[in-house]
Amino acid sequence: MTTQSRSLIRIVGVAAAGALALGLAACSGGASGPATPDYKSTYKAPEPVAYAPLTGVALAAGTTVGPALSVKICNVFHCEPQDGLNQADVVFEEIVEGGISRYVGIWNSNVPVTVGPVRSLRPMDADIAAPFGGIIAYSGYGAQETRDLAVDTGLVNITENDPAMYRNDYNVAPYNLMLHAQEAIAANPGLAAPAQQWAYSSSLATSTAVLDGTPASSVQNIFSNQSDNTWTYDGASGRYLRTQWEGPDLDLTGAQLSAANVVVMRVNVDEFVGVPRTRMVDSGELFVLSGGKVVHGTWSKAGTASPIVFKGDNGVTIRLAPGNTWIEMVPLDSYVPAGSVTITE
């Protein structure tokens, strides 16, 4: 290397070092460089979303969740039209003596002023209502052993001698006993909100039946040769509509009874104090209908105070669509020869 070459390398090196020094001075916020502004975030964390425990529907901010109110509701011609069933979060239908059916309606997120007509308990009602907590209301008739089962749950028991009970003037006795529902809750302050019973999806489209199921435009549930009903899917509303006794099943307002979810449990039935008892602490076949589709699986219940568990054939917990649920507990053929479930695509 010549003397001229070595001089050139030294000149280039000095120039590079000078450029680096100027760059560092600028980065260090020296007097010759611009000042870096302080960064202030404007992000605000969203308010937490609360959901109704028995419907999975998002609640308005500040909503207080009260206790569950379980009421035994009549289902014969003399009791129609019923009051408040379309506002119930959950309705169970069960077979009773004579092949007829009755309901246990459970209200929490939308409690109407009145519900009814109210009828007497049957042996399975304590097992149905116990997981929801709160209040159970019924007429004073029925076997003492059955009433004892309800008292043993620890729920607040309301019968027809309660001030919240009254007789309406449009049904004939004994099919005219009604309950001032909001009054009954207000008279029993301090009761806890119900625990969530089932898993819910965030929307109808993400419910298990819609995602994993097969088409189900309707389901017919035959309880006996005295009692049957059909639920037909209405695509416009995204709900199933109920018919009974060859016509639309209407409530007191004239609206047809409807459900976001129709759950069909095939159940064993035995007897207790001379009347049919649906065996709730048991397991069996299950159909869950939401959004015009159905998924098959199994249901199980471990004890009186335990919730009913819904699982698909793959063993995964079924997610219901947000909204109300009707649970049809259809007897197996071994008890009622006419008992059956027919699903139409």
FIGU-757620 format. One record per atom (N, C-alpha, C): x, y, z. Coordinates in steps of 0.2 Angstrom, whole numbers, padded with zeros to 4 digits, always signed. Layout:
<nodes>
XYZ;...
</nodes>
This chain:
<nodes>
+0004-0006+0000;+0000+0000+0000;+0004+0006+0000;+0003+0011-0004;+0007+0017-0005;+0005+0022+0001;+0009+0027+0001;+0008+0032+0006;+0002+0036+0005;+0000+0037-0002;-0006+0041-0004;-0012+0037-0002;-0012+0030-0003;-0018+0026-0001;-0019+0026+0007;-0014+0026+0011;-0015+0026+0018;-0018+0032+0020;-0016+0038+0017;-0019+0044+0019;-0026+0045+0017;-0028+0042+0011;-0035+0042+0009;-0039+0038+0014;-0037+0032+0017;-0041+0028+0022;-0042+0032+0028;-0036+0036+0030;-0037+0040+0037;-0042+0045+0036;-0042+0048+0030;-0047+0054+0028;-0054+0051+0029;-0056+0046+0025;-0062+0043+0025;-0064+0041+0032;-0060+0038+0036;-0061+0036+0043;-0063+0042+0047;-0060+0047+0047;-0061+0053+0051;-0068+0056+0049;-0070+0056+0042;-0076+0058+0040;-0082+0054+0043;-0081+0047+0043;-0086+0043+0046;-0087+0044+0053;-0082+0045+0057;-0082+0046+0064;-0086+0052+0065;-0084+0057+0061;-0088+0064+0062;-0095+0063+0061;-0097+0059+0056;-0104+0058+0054;-0108+0055+0060;-0104+0049+0063;-0107+0046+0068;-0108+0050+0075;-0103+0054+0076;-0104+0059+0082;-0110+0064+0081;-0111+0066+0075;-0116+0071+0074;-0123+0067+0075;-0123+0061+0072;-0129+0057+0073;-0131+0056+0081;-0126+0054+0085;-0127+0053+0092;-0129+0059+0095;-0127+0065+0093;-0129+0071+0096;-0136+0072+0095;-0138+0071+0089;-0145+0072+0087;-0150+0068+0091;-0148+0061+0092;-0152+0056+0095;-0152+0058+0103;-0147+0061+0105;-0147+0062+0113;-0151+0069+0114;-0154+0072+0110;-0158+0078+0111;-0154+0084+0113;-0148+0084+0110;-0144+0090+0111;-0147+0097+0109;-0144+0102+0110;-0147+0109+0109;-0149+0110+0102;-0145+0106+0097;-0146+0107+0090;-0151+0103+0087;-0154+0098+0091;-0159+0094+0089;-0166+0095+0091;-0172+0093+0088;-0178+0094+0090;-0180+0090+0097;-0184+0093+0101;-0186+0089+0107;-0191+0084+0106;-0191+0078+0109;-0196+0073+0108;-0202+0075+0112;-0208+0075+0109;-0214+0076+0113;-0216+0071+0118;-0219+0072+0123;-0222+0067+0128;-0228+0064+0125;-0228+0057+0125;-0234+0053+0122;-0239+0052+0128;-0246+0053+0126;-0251+0052+0131;-0256+0048+0127;-0258+0042+0130;-0263+0038+0127;-0270+0040+0129;-0274+0040+0124;-0281+0041+0125;-0286+0035+0126;-0283+0029+0126;-0287+0023+0126;-0290+0022+0133;-0296+0020+0133;-0300+0019+0139;-0303+0012+0139;-0302+0008+0144;-0304+0001+0144;-0311+0001+0144;-0315-0003+0140;-0322-0004+0140;-0325-0006+0147;-0331-0004+0148;-0334-0007+0154;-0335-0014+0153;-0334-0018+0159;-0336-0025+0158;-0343-0027+0157;-0344-0032+0153;-0351-0034+0151;-0353-0039+0156;-0359-0038+0158;-0363-0043+0162;-0368-0046+0158;-0369-0053+0159;-0374-0057+0156;-0379-0060+0160;-0386-0060+0158;-0391-0063+0162;-0389-0070+0163;-0389-0073+0169;-0387-0079+0170;-0391-0085+0167;-0398-0084+0166;-0402-0089+0163;-0404-0088+0156;-0401-0083+0153;-0402-0082+0146;-0396-0081+0142;-0391-0079+0145;-0384-0077+0141;-0385-0070+0137;-0390-0066+0139;-0391-0060+0135;-0387-0055+0139;-0384-0050+0135;-0380-0045+0139;-0385-0040+0142;-0383-0038+0148;-0387-0034+0152;-0385-0026+0152;-0389-0022+0152;-0388-0015+0152;-0383-0013+0158;-0379-0008+0157;-0374-0006+0163;-0378-0004+0169;-0376-0007+0174;-0380-0005+0181;-0385-0009+0182;-0387-0014+0178;-0393-0019+0180;-0391-0023+0186;-0396-0023+0190;-0395-0028+0196;-0399-0034+0195;-0396-0040+0196;-0399-0046+0195;-0402-0049+0201;-0409-0050+0201;-0412-0052+0207;-0412-0060+0207;-0416-0063+0212;-0417-0070+0213;-0421-0073+0207;-0421-0080+0207;-0425-0083+0202;-0432-0084+0205;-0437-0084+0201;-0444-0086+0204;-0446-0092+0200;-0447-0097+0203;-0450-0103+0200;-0457-0104+0202;-0461-0105+0197;-0469-0106+0198;-0472-0112+0194;-0476-0115+0198;-0479-0121+0195;-0485-0118+0191;-0485-0120+0184;-0490-0117+0180;-0495-0122+0177;-0501-0121+0176;-0506-0125+0173;-0505-0126+0166;-0507-0132+0163;-0507-0132+0156;-0513-0137+0154;-0519-0135+0155;-0525-0138+0152;-0529-0132+0149;-0535-0134+0145;-0539-0130+0142;-0542-0124+0147;-0544-0126+0153;-0547-0122+0157;-0542-0116+0160;-0535-0117+0159;-0530-0113+0161;-0528-0108+0156;-0530-0109+0150;-0528-0105+0145;-0532-0098+0144;-0529-0093+0142;-0522-0092+0140;-0518-0091+0147;-0512-0093+0147;-0507-0092+0153;-0504-0085+0153;-0503-0082+0158;-0500-0076+0159;-0492-0076+0161;-0488-0073+0157;-0481-0072+0158;-0476-0077+0156;-0479-0082+0152;-0474-0088+0150;-0469-0085+0145;-0471-0080+0141;-0466-0078+0136;-0461-0074+0139;-0462-0072+0145;-0456-0068+0149;-0452-0072+0153;-0454-0079+0153;-0450-0083+0157;-0443-0084+0154;-0438-0085+0158;-0431-0086+0155;-0431-0094+0153;-0434-0098+0158;-0434-0105+0156;-0440-0108+0158;-0443-0113+0154;-0449-0116+0155;-0448-0124+0155;-0449-0127+0160;-0449-0135+0159;-0456-0137+0158;-0457-0142+0154;-0464-0146+0153;-0463-0153+0155;-0467-0155+0159;-0467-0162+0162;-0474-0165+0162;-0474-0172+0162;-0480-0176+0162;-0482-0177+0169;-0489-0176+0170;-0492-0177+0177;-0497-0183+0176;-0501-0184+0181;-0507-0189+0180;-0512-0187+0175;-0515-0193+0172;-0520-0192+0167;-0517-0191+0160;-0510-0191+0160;-0507-0190+0153;-0506-0183+0151;-0509-0178+0155;-0508-0171+0154;-0501-0168+0156;-0499-0162+0154;-0493-0159+0156;-0494-0153+0160;-0489-0151+0164;-0489-0145+0168;-0482-0142+0166;-0481-0135+0168;-0475-0132+0167;-0472-0130+0174;-0465-0129+0174;-0462-0125+0179;-0459-0119+0175;-0461-0113+0176;-0459-0107+0173;-0454-0104+0178;-0448-0102+0175;-0443-0099+0180;-0441-0092+0177;-0443-0087+0181;-0442-0080+0179;-0436-0077+0183;-0432-0072+0179;-0426-0069+0182;-0425-0062+0179;-0423-0062+0172;-0421-0056+0169;-0427-0052+0167;-0433-0055+0166;-0439-0051+0164;-0445-0053+0168;-0446-0051+0174;-0451-0053+0178;-0457-0049+0177;-0463-0052+0175;-0469-0048+0174;-0473-0047+0180;-0478-0043+0180;-0482-0041+0186;-0485-0047+0188;-0488-0051+0184;-0492-0057+0186;-0490-0063+0182;-0490-0069+0185;-0490-0075+0181;-0495-0080+0184;-0496-0085+0179;-0501-0090+0181;-0505-0093+0175;-0510-0097+0176;-0513-0099+0183;-0508-0104+0186;-0508-0104+0193;-0503-0107+0197;-0507-0114+0199;-0503-0119+0199;-0506-0126+0201;-0501-0129+0206;-0503-0135+0208;-0499-0138+0214;-0493-0142+0211;-0488-0143+0216;-0482-0146+0215;-0483-0154+0213;-0478-0156+0209;-0477-0163+0208;-0470-0165+0210;-0468-0172+0211;-0462-0174+0215;-0456-0171+0212;-0456-0170+0205;-0449-0168+0202;-0448-0161+0202;-0453-0157+0204;-0452-0150+0204;-0447-0147+0209;-0446-0150+0215;-0440-0148+0219;-0433-0149+0216;-0433-0155+0212;-0426-0156+0208;-0425-0151+0203;-0431-0149+0200;-0430-0144+0194;-0428-0137+0197;-0432-0135+0202;-0431-0128+0205;-0425-0127+0209;-0422-0132+0212;-0417-0131+0217;-0411-0128+0215;-0408-0130+0209;-0402-0127+0206;-0402-0119+0205;-0409-0117+0204;-0409-0110+0202;-0410-0105+0209;-0411-0108+0214;-0412-0105+0221;-0418-0100+0221;-0418-0095+0226;-0423-0090+0226;-0430-0093+0229;-0435-0092+0225;-0442-0093+0227;-0445-0099+0223;-0449-0103+0226;-0454-0107+0222;-0461-0106+0225;-0465-0105+0220;-0472-0104+0221;-0477-0109+0218;-0482-0111+0222;-0487-0116+0220;-0493-0116+0224;-0498-0119+0222;-0505-0119+0226;-0504-0124+0231;-0508-0124+0236;-0507-0128+0242;-0509-0135+0242;-0512-0137+0236;-0514-0144+0235;-0509-0148+0234;-0510-0155+0233;-0504-0159+0232;-0502-0163+0238;-0499-0168+0238;-0497-0172+0243;-0492-0169+0248;-0492-0170+0254;-0488-0167+0259;-0481-0169+0258;-0480-0175+0256;-0473-0178+0255;-0470-0174+0249;-0474-0172+0244;-0471-0168+0238;-0469-0161+0241;-0473-0158+0245;-0472-0151+0247;-0466-0151+0252;-0465-0157+0256;-0459-0157+0260;-0453-0157+0256;-0453-0160+0250;-0447-0160+0245;-0445-0153+0243;-0450-0149+0242;-0449-0142+0240;-0446-0138+0246;-0449-0139+0252;-0446-0136+0258;-0439-0138+0260;-0437-0144+0258;-0431-0146+0260;-0425-0143+0255;-0427-0140+0250;-0422-0137+0245;-0419-0131+0248;-0423-0128+0253;-0420-0122+0256;-0423-0116+0252;-0427-0117+0247;-0430-0111+0243;-0435-0108+0248;-0437-0101+0246;-0442-0098+0249;-0449-0101+0246;-0453-0104+0250;-0459-0107+0247;-0465-0103+0248;-0469-0101+0243;-0475-0097+0243;-0481-0101+0241;-0486-0101+0245;-0492-0105+0243;-0498-0100+0243;-0504-0103+0242;-0509-0098+0240;-0512-0094+0246;-0509-0095+0252;-0511-0091+0258;-0507-0085+0258;-0502-0084+0254;-0497-0079+0253;-0501-0073+0251;-0499-0067+0253;-0503-0060+0251;-0502-0059+0243;-0496-0062+0240;-0495-0061+0233;-0499-0065+0229;-0503-0070+0232;-0507-0074+0228;-0514-0071+0227;-0518-0072+0222;-0525-0070+0221;-0528-0074+0216;-0535-0073+0215;-0539-0076+0210;-0541-0072+0205;-0540-0074+0198;-0542-0069+0193;-0550-0070+0192;-0553-0066+0188;-0560-0066+0186;-0562-0069+0179;-0557-0072+0176;-0558-0074+0169;-0557-0082+0168;-0555-0085+0173;-0555-0092+0173;-0559-0095+0179;-0561-0101+0178;-0565-0104+0184;-0561-0107+0189;-0563-0107+0195;-0559-0111+0200;-0559-0118+0199;-0553-0122+0200;-0547-0120+0204;-0542-0117+0199;-0544-0116+0193;-0539-0114+0187;-0538-0106+0187;-0539-0103+0192;-0538-0095+0192;-0534-0092+0197;-0530-0097+0200;-0525-0094+0205;-0519-0091+0202;-0517-0085+0204;-0512-0081+0200;-0507-0078+0206;-0501-0076+0203;-0496-0074+0208;-0494-0067+0205;-0494-0062+0210;-0491-0055+0209;-0483-0057+0209;-0480-0058+0203;-0473-0060+0203;-0468-0055+0206;-0469-0049+0204;-0464-0044+0206;-0465-0042+0214;-0471-0043+0216;-0473-0042+0223;-0470-0047+0227;-0470-0054+0225;-0467-0059+0228;-0460-0058+0229;-0456-0056+0224;-0449-0055+0225;-0447-0049+0229;-0451-0044+0229;-0450-0038+0233;-0451-0040+0241;-0456-0044+0242;-0457-0046+0249;-0452-0051+0252;-0447-0053+0248;-0441-0057+0250;-0435-0055+0248;-0433-0049+0251;-0426-0046+0249;-0420-0050+0252;-0415-0048+0248;-0408-0051+0250;-0407-0058+0247;-0411-0061+0243;-0410-0067+0240;-0405-0067+0234;-0401-0072+0234;-0395-0071+0229;-0398-0072+0222;-0394-0070+0217;-0395-0071+0210;-0394-0078+0208;-0398-0081+0204;-0396-0088+0202;-0390-0089+0199;-0387-0095+0200;-0381-0097+0196;-0382-0098+0189;-0377-0097+0185;-0378-0099+0178;-0378-0106+0177;-0383-0109+0173;-0385-0116+0173;-0381-0119+0167;-0381-0115+0161;-0378-0118+0155;-0374-0113+0151;-0370-0116+0147;-0366-0112+0143;-0370-0109+0137;-0368-0102+0136;-0371-0099+0130;-0366-0096+0125;-0368-0096+0119;-0364-0093+0114;-0365-0085+0114;-0361-0082+0110;-0362-0075+0110;-0367-0072+0105;-0369-0077+0101;-0374-0075+0096;-0378-0082+0094;-0383-0081+0090;-0387-0087+0087;-0382-0091+0083;-0379-0087+0078;-0374-0090+0073;-0369-0094+0076;-0367-0093+0082;-0361-0097+0085;-0364-0102+0090;-0370-0103+0091;-0373-0108+0095;-0371-0115+0093;-0370-0120+0097;-0368-0126+0095;-0372-0129+0090;-0379-0129+0090;-0384-0132+0086;-0383-0129+0079;-0382-0122+0078;-0381-0119+0072;-0374-0121+0069;-0369-0121+0073;-0362-0123+0070;-0361-0130+0068;-0364-0134+0073;-0362-0141+0072;-0368-0146+0070;-0374-0143+0070;-0380-0147+0070;-0383-0148+0062;-0388-0152+0062;-0392-0153+0056;-0398-0149+0055;-0401-0148+0049;-0407-0144+0049;-0413-0147+0053;-0417-0143+0056;-0422-0145+0060;-0428-0139+0060;-0432-0140+0055;-0437-0135+0054;-0443-0135+0060;-0444-0141+0063;-0449-0142+0068;-0447-0148+0072;-0450-0148+0078;-0450-0154+0082;-0457-0155+0085;-0459-0161+0085;-0466-0163+0088;-0464-0168+0094;-0467-0166+0100;-0466-0169+0106;-0472-0172+0109;-0473-0179+0109;-0479-0182+0111;-0477-0185+0118;-0481-0182+0123;-0480-0184+0130;-0485-0190+0131;-0491-0190+0128;-0495-0196+0129;-0501-0195+0124;-0506-0199+0124;-0512-0198+0120;-0516-0192+0122;-0514-0188+0127;-0518-0183+0130;-0514-0176+0129;-0508-0177+0127;-0503-0171+0127;-0498-0171+0122;-0498-0166+0118;-0492-0165+0113;-0491-0158+0111;-0486-0156+0108;-0484-0150+0106;-0480-0150+0100;-0479-0145+0096;-0475-0144+0090;-0471-0137+0090;-0465-0137+0089;-0461-0131+0089;-0459-0130+0082;-0460-0125+0078;-0459-0124+0071;-0454-0118+0071;-0449-0118+0067;-0444-0113+0066;-0446-0107+0062;-0446-0101+0064;-0448-0095+0060;-0441-0091+0059;-0439-0092+0052;-0433-0089+0050;-0433-0081+0051;-0438-0078+0051;-0438-0071+0051;-0436-0068+0058;-0439-0072+0063;-0437-0070+0070;-0431-0074+0073;-0429-0079+0070;-0424-0084+0072;-0426-0087+0079;-0433-0089+0079;-0435-0092+0085;-0440-0098+0083;-0441-0102+0088;-0446-0108+0087;-0453-0105+0090;-0458-0107+0086;-0465-0105+0088;-0469-0111+0090;-0473-0111+0096;-0476-0116+0098;-0483-0117+0096;-0485-0123+0094;-0492-0125+0093;-0494-0130+0098;-0501-0130+0100;-0503-0135+0104;-0511-0136+0103;-0513-0142+0103;-0520-0144+0102;-0522-0141+0095;-0518-0142+0090;-0519-0140+0083;-0520-0133+0082;-0517-0129+0086;-0517-0122+0084;-0511-0118+0088;-0510-0112+0086;-0505-0108+0089;-0506-0108+0097;-0501-0108+0101;-0501-0108+0108;-0500-0101+0110;-0505-0097+0112;-0505-0090+0114;-0505-0089+0121;-0501-0083+0123;-0502-0081+0130;-0507-0076+0131;-0508-0073+0137;-0514-0068+0138;-0514-0062+0134;-0508-0060+0131;-0508-0054+0127;-0509-0056+0120;-0510-0062+0118;-0512-0064+0111;-0505-0066+0107;-0499-0065+0110;-0493-0067+0107;-0492-0075+0107;-0489-0078+0102;-0488-0085+0101;-0482-0086+0106;-0482-0091+0110;-0476-0093+0114;-0470-0095+0109;-0464-0093+0111;-0459-0094+0107;-0452-0095+0111;-0447-0098+0108;-0441-0099+0111;-0435-0098+0107;-0430-0096+0110;-0423-0096+0106;-0420-0103+0106;-0421-0107+0111;-0419-0114+0111;-0425-0118+0114;-0425-0124+0110;-0430-0129+0112;-0425-0135+0114;-0425-0137+0120;-0421-0143+0123;-0426-0149+0124;-0425-0154+0121;-0429-0160+0122;-0425-0166+0126;-0427-0167+0132;-0424-0172+0136;-0429-0178+0136;-0426-0184+0134;-0430-0190+0135;-0429-0193+0142;-0434-0194+0146;-0433-0195+0153;-0437-0202+0155;-0434-0205+0160;-0438-0210+0164;-0443-0207+0169;-0448-0211+0169;-0454-0209+0174;-0456-0215+0178;-0456-0213+0185;-0458-0218+0189;-0464-0215+0193;-0465-0218+0199;-0471-0215+0203;-0468-0213+0210;-0472-0208+0213;-0470-0206+0220;-0477-0203+0223;-0479-0206+0228;-0485-0205+0232;-0491-0205+0227;-0491-0210+0222;-0496-0211+0218;-0497-0207+0211;-0492-0203+0210;-0492-0199+0204;-0485-0200+0200;-0485-0198+0194;-0479-0199+0190;-0474-0194+0192;-0468-0197+0192;-0462-0193+0194;-0457-0193+0189;-0455-0188+0185;-0450-0188+0181;-0443-0188+0185;-0439-0193+0183;-0433-0194+0187;-0427-0189+0184;-0426-0184+0188;-0422-0179+0186;-0415-0180+0188;-0413-0184+0194;-0407-0186+0195;-0405-0192+0191;-0403-0191+0185;-0403-0197+0180;-0399-0194+0174;-0399-0198+0169;-0396-0196+0163;-0400-0199+0157;-0399-0196+0151;-0403-0198+0145;-0401-0195+0139;-0405-0196+0134;-0404-0194+0127;-0407-0186+0127;-0403-0183+0122;-0404-0175+0122;-0405-0173+0115;-0409-0168+0113;-0409-0164+0107;-0409-0157+0109;-0405-0153+0106;-0405-0146+0107;-0406-0142+0100;-0412-0138+0100;-0413-0135+0093;-0412-0127+0094;-0409-0124+0090;-0407-0117+0090;-0406-0115+0082;-0409-0110+0080;-0408-0107+0074;-0409-0111+0068;-0415-0116+0069;-0417-0120+0063;-0412-0126+0062;-0408-0128+0067;-0404-0134+0067;-0404-0137+0074;-0402-0144+0074;-0403-0148+0080;-0396-0151+0081;-0394-0152+0087;-0388-0156+0089;-0390-0161+0094;-0388-0167+0093;-0389-0173+0097;-0384-0174+0103;-0386-0176+0109;-0381-0177+0114;-0385-0181+0120;-0382-0180+0126;-0384-0183+0132;-0385-0177+0137;-0390-0178+0142;-0391-0174+0148;-0389-0178+0154;-0388-0175+0159;-0386-0178+0166;-0387-0173+0171;-0389-0176+0177;-0390-0172+0183;-0388-0176+0189;-0383-0173+0193;-0379-0177+0198;-0383-0177+0205;-0387-0172+0206;-0391-0172+0212;-0396-0166+0212;-0400-0166+0217;-0406-0161+0218;-0403-0154+0216;-0398-0152+0220;-0396-0145+0219;-0391-0144+0213;-0389-0149+0209;-0385-0149+0204;-0388-0147+0197;-0385-0143+0193;-0388-0141+0187;-0388-0147+0182;-0393-0146+0177;-0393-0151+0172;-0387-0150+0167;-0384-0155+0165;-0378-0154+0160;-0380-0156+0154;-0379-0152+0148;-0380-0154+0141;-0373-0155+0138;-0372-0161+0135;-0366-0162+0131;-0368-0165+0125;-0364-0163+0119;-0365-0166+0113;-0362-0173+0113;-0363-0177+0107;-0361-0184+0106;-0353-0184+0106;-0350-0178+0105;-0343-0178+0105;-0340-0176+0112;-0345-0176+0117;-0343-0175+0124;-0341-0168+0126;-0342-0163+0122;-0341-0156+0123;-0348-0153+0125;-0347-0148+0130;-0353-0145+0132;-0356-0141+0127;-0363-0141+0127;-0367-0138+0121;-0368-0131+0123;-0367-0126+0119;-0368-0119+0120;-0375-0117+0117;-0379-0115+0121;-0386-0112+0119;-0385-0106+0116;-0390-0104+0112;-0391-0097+0109;-0393-0092+0114;-0391-0086+0114;-0394-0081+0119;-0401-0081+0119;-0405-0081+0124;-0412-0080+0124;-0415-0085+0129;-0422-0086+0128;-0425-0090+0133;-0425-0097+0130;-0427-0102+0135;-0426-0109+0133;-0432-0113+0136;-0435-0117+0132;-0440-0122+0134;-0437-0129+0134;-0439-0132+0139;-0436-0139+0140;-0442-0144+0141;-0442-0148+0135;-0448-0153+0135;-0445-0160+0138;-0448-0162+0143;-0446-0168+0146;-0450-0174+0144;-0449-0177+0138;-0453-0182+0135;-0452-0189+0138;-0457-0192+0141;-0456-0199+0144;-0454-0204+0138;-0450-0208+0141;-0448-0214+0136;-0454-0219+0135;-0453-0222+0130;-0459-0227+0128;-0460-0232+0133;-0455-0233+0138;-0457-0239+0143;-0462-0236+0148;-0463-0230+0148;-0468-0228+0153;-0475-0226+0149;-0474-0222+0144;-0480-0220+0141;-0479-0222+0133;-0483-0227+0131;-0482-0230+0124;-0482-0225+0119;-0486-0219+0120;-0487-0214+0115;-0481-0209+0115;-0477-0209+0120;-0471-0204+0121;-0466-0205+0115;-0465-0199+0111;-0460-0199+0106;-0458-0192+0104;-0453-0192+0100;-0450-0186+0098;-0449-0186+0090;-0452-0182+0086;-0451-0182+0079;-0448-0175+0077;-0442-0176+0073;-0439-0169+0071;-0439-0169+0063;-0442-0164+0061;-0442-0163+0053;-0437-0158+0051;-0433-0160+0046;-0428-0156+0043;-0431-0150+0040;
</nodes>
